[in-house]
Amino acid sequence: MTLSAAPPDRTDPHAADPHAADPRGTAGAILIRTATTADLVTTAELHAAHLPTGLFPALGHRFLVRWHATFLDSRHAVAVVAVHRSDDGRERCVGFLLGALDRTRFQRELLSLHRFALAARGLVALVVRPRLLRHFARTRLRPYASRLVHRGAPAPETTGRRVGDLTAVAVSEVCRGSGIGSRLTGEFLGRCALAGTTWVELATPLDPPSAPAFYTATGWMPMRDTTTRDGVAVQHFGRSAAGRLEQR
């Protein structure tokens, strides 16, 4: 399970925002568009600053860039960004969303096409982080090695329907409360609906409580609570891809 989804308007007072200049006070517009390779450095910075939970952020910026790139290369996934476009045409990324249009097919694709590249980048990151390496050996080495060798993919969804996954969404702190997170999420749900995805899920930490409260208030339905390999309590949410996204 990738634990990356967090409420777009949640503020982490300990996170250093790499994009601290406030675009709301400048001329221009906030646009939502498909991400490109030129955006990946910024999306990885935003991910590390605002979604620090889990193994992938701990592996560092270069790993995040490589992982984000897999969403660009897949027809089963989506990567979109919110950019501030100034009057002279210059753009600055102020938010991003990563998601799978078909969770099962995208995970199979990761294992068949990207597993060695991601494993190599992850190994380099672990070697220079001995403490994280020891933690990885205790909590993940065996299942990850099995997937790498046997290309063990998840079983098809038991319901027979195509299930999407909102994997990660983050907005620059200075743009919180401006509706960018809702616009990114709405764009993703719209693309899911067009792709024939009927149901979308996400997972978010229970602490702080503002995280699950945000999703409940915007039309997501609580499903179950679980605990990650790192001992983090998380809540899973789901919703119809075709349903109206409530604004908050």
C-alpha positions in Angstrom: 0.0 0.0 0.0 1.3 3.4 -0.9 0.3 5.9 1.8 0.4 9.3 0.2 -3.0 10.8 0.0 -3.5 13.8 2.3 -6.1 16.5 2.4 -5.1 19.3 0.0 -5.8 22.0 2.7 -3.9 20.3 5.5 -1.0 22.4 6.8 2.1 20.8 8.3 3.8 23.4 10.4 7.1 21.5 10.3 7.3 21.2 6.6 9.5 23.5 4.6 7.6 24.6 1.5 10.0 24.8 -1.5 7.6 27.2 -3.2 7.1 29.9 -0.6 6.4 32.8 -2.9 2.6 33.5 -2.9 1.3 33.5 -6.5 -2.2 34.6 -5.4 -1.0 38.2 -5.1 0.5 38.3 -8.6 -1.2 38.6 -12.0 -1.9 35.4 -13.8 -4.1 32.3 -13.4 -4.1 28.9 -11.8 -4.4 26.2 -14.4 -4.8 22.4 -14.2 -3.0 20.4 -16.8 -1.3 17.0 -17.4 2.1 16.8 -15.8 5.3 16.6 -17.9 8.9 15.5 -17.2 9.7 19.2 -16.6 7.4 19.2 -13.6 8.8 16.2 -11.8 11.5 18.0 -9.8 8.8 20.2 -8.3 6.2 17.5 -7.7 8.9 15.5 -5.9 9.7 18.5 -3.7 6.1 19.1 -2.9 5.6 15.4 -2.1 8.6 15.3 0.3 7.5 18.6 2.0 3.8 17.7 2.5 3.5 13.9 2.3 6.4 12.7 4.3 4.7 9.5 5.6 5.9 6.1 4.3 9.0 4.6 2.7 9.0 6.4 -0.7 9.5 9.9 0.7 12.2 8.5 3.0 14.2 7.3 0.0 14.8 10.8 -1.1 14.2 13.2 -3.9 15.7 11.3 -6.7 13.6 8.2 -6.0 10.5 10.3 -5.8 11.2 11.8 -9.2 11.7 8.3 -10.7 8.5 7.0 -9.1 6.5 10.0 -10.2 7.7 9.4 -13.8 6.0 6.1 -13.9 2.6 7.8 -13.8 3.5 9.8 -16.9 4.4 6.7 -18.8 1.2 4.7 -18.2 -2.2 4.7 -19.8 -3.5 3.3 -16.6 -2.4 6.3 -14.5 -2.8 10.0 -14.3 -0.4 12.8 -13.2 -1.8 16.3 -13.2 -0.4 19.6 -11.9 -1.8 23.0 -10.8 0.4 25.7 -12.2 0.4 29.5 -11.8 0.8 31.0 -15.2 1.9 34.6 -15.2 0.9 37.1 -17.8 4.2 36.6 -19.7 3.5 32.8 -20.0 5.9 31.6 -17.3 4.6 28.7 -15.2 5.2 27.6 -11.7 3.9 24.3 -10.3 1.9 24.9 -7.0 0.2 21.5 -6.6 0.1 18.0 -8.1 -2.0 14.8 -8.0 -1.0 11.2 -8.9 -3.5 8.5 -9.3 -4.3 5.2 -11.0 -7.2 4.8 -13.4 -7.1 1.1 -12.9 -5.2 0.1 -9.7 -4.6 -3.5 -10.6 -3.3 -2.9 -14.1 -1.1 -0.1 -13.0 0.5 -2.2 -10.3 1.1 -5.0 -12.7 2.7 -2.5 -15.1 5.0 -1.2 -12.4 6.2 -4.7 -11.7 6.7 -5.6 -15.4 8.2 -2.4 -16.7 9.7 -0.4 -13.8 10.6 -2.8 -11.1 14.3 -3.0 -11.8 14.7 0.7 -12.3 12.8 1.5 -9.1 14.7 -1.2 -7.2 18.1 0.1 -8.3 17.2 3.7 -7.4 15.8 2.5 -4.0 18.9 0.4 -3.3 21.2 3.4 -3.9 19.1 5.4 -1.5 19.1 2.7 1.2 22.9 2.2 1.0 23.5 5.8 2.0 20.8 5.7 4.7 21.9 2.8 7.0 19.1 3.4 9.6 16.5 3.3 6.9 18.1 0.2 5.4 17.8 -1.7 8.7 14.2 -0.6 9.0 13.5 -1.8 5.5 15.2 -5.2 6.1 12.9 -5.7 9.2 9.6 -4.6 7.6 9.7 -5.0 3.8 12.7 -7.0 2.5 10.9 -10.3 2.1 7.7 -9.2 0.4 9.6 -6.7 -1.9 12.1 -9.4 -2.9 9.3 -11.8 -3.7 7.6 -9.3 -5.9 10.8 -8.4 -7.7 11.8 -12.0 -8.5 8.3 -13.5 -9.2 6.6 -10.3 -10.4 3.9 -11.0 -8.0 1.0 -8.8 -8.9 -2.2 -8.1 -7.0 -5.2 -10.3 -7.7 -8.0 -8.8 -9.8 -10.6 -6.8 -7.8 -13.0 -9.2 -6.2 -16.0 -7.1 -7.3 -15.0 -7.3 -11.0 -15.2 -3.6 -11.3 -12.3 -1.3 -12.3 -11.0 0.5 -9.2 -9.0 3.7 -9.3 -6.6 4.9 -6.6 -5.9 8.5 -5.6 -2.3 7.9 -4.7 -0.9 11.4 -3.8 -2.2 15.0 -3.8 -0.4 18.0 -2.4 -0.7 21.8 -2.7 1.9 24.4 -1.9 1.2 25.8 1.5 0.7 29.4 0.3 -2.1 28.2 -1.9 -4.0 26.3 0.7 -7.7 27.2 0.9 -7.9 28.4 -2.7 -9.7 25.3 -4.0 -6.7 24.0 -5.9 -6.9 20.6 -4.2 -10.5 20.2 -5.0 -9.8 21.1 -8.7 -7.0 18.5 -8.9 -9.3 15.9 -7.3 -12.2 16.8 -9.6 -9.9 16.5 -12.7 -8.8 13.1 -11.6 -12.3 11.9 -10.9 -13.4 13.2 -14.3 -10.6 11.2 -16.0 -11.5 8.1 -14.1 -15.1 8.4 -15.2 -14.0 8.8 -18.9 -11.8 5.8 -18.6 -14.7 3.6 -17.3 -13.5 3.5 -13.7 -16.6 3.3 -11.5 -15.0 3.4 -8.0 -12.0 5.3 -6.5 -10.2 4.7 -3.2 -7.5 6.4 -1.1 -5.8 6.0 2.2 -4.8 8.8 4.6 -3.4 8.8 8.2 -5.8 9.1 11.0 -3.5 11.6 12.7 -4.1 14.5 12.4 -7.9 14.0 12.5 -8.3 16.9 10.0 -7.2 14.5 7.3 -10.1 12.0 7.4 -12.5 14.8 8.3 -11.5 16.6 5.0 -12.4 13.6 2.9 -15.6 12.9 4.7 -16.7 16.5 4.2 -16.0 16.4 0.5 -18.0 13.3 -0.3 -15.7 10.3 0.4 -17.1 7.4 2.4 -15.0 5.8 5.2 -14.4 2.1 4.5 -12.0 0.6 7.0 -9.0 1.3 9.3 -5.6 -0.4 8.9 -2.1 -0.1 10.1 1.0 0.3 7.8 4.2 -1.7 8.2 5.6 1.4 9.9 2.8 1.3 12.6 0.9 4.3 11.2 -2.9 4.1 11.6 -4.7 4.9 8.4 -8.2 5.2 7.2 -9.4 4.1 3.8 -12.0 6.0 1.8 -13.9 5.3 -1.4 -16.4 7.1 -3.7 -18.0 6.8 -7.1 -15.9 8.3 -9.8 -19.1 9.8 -11.3 -20.3 11.5 -8.1 -20.2 15.2 -7.5 -17.2 16.4 -5.6 -18.3 18.5 -2.6 -16.4 21.7 -2.2 -14.7 22.7 1.1 
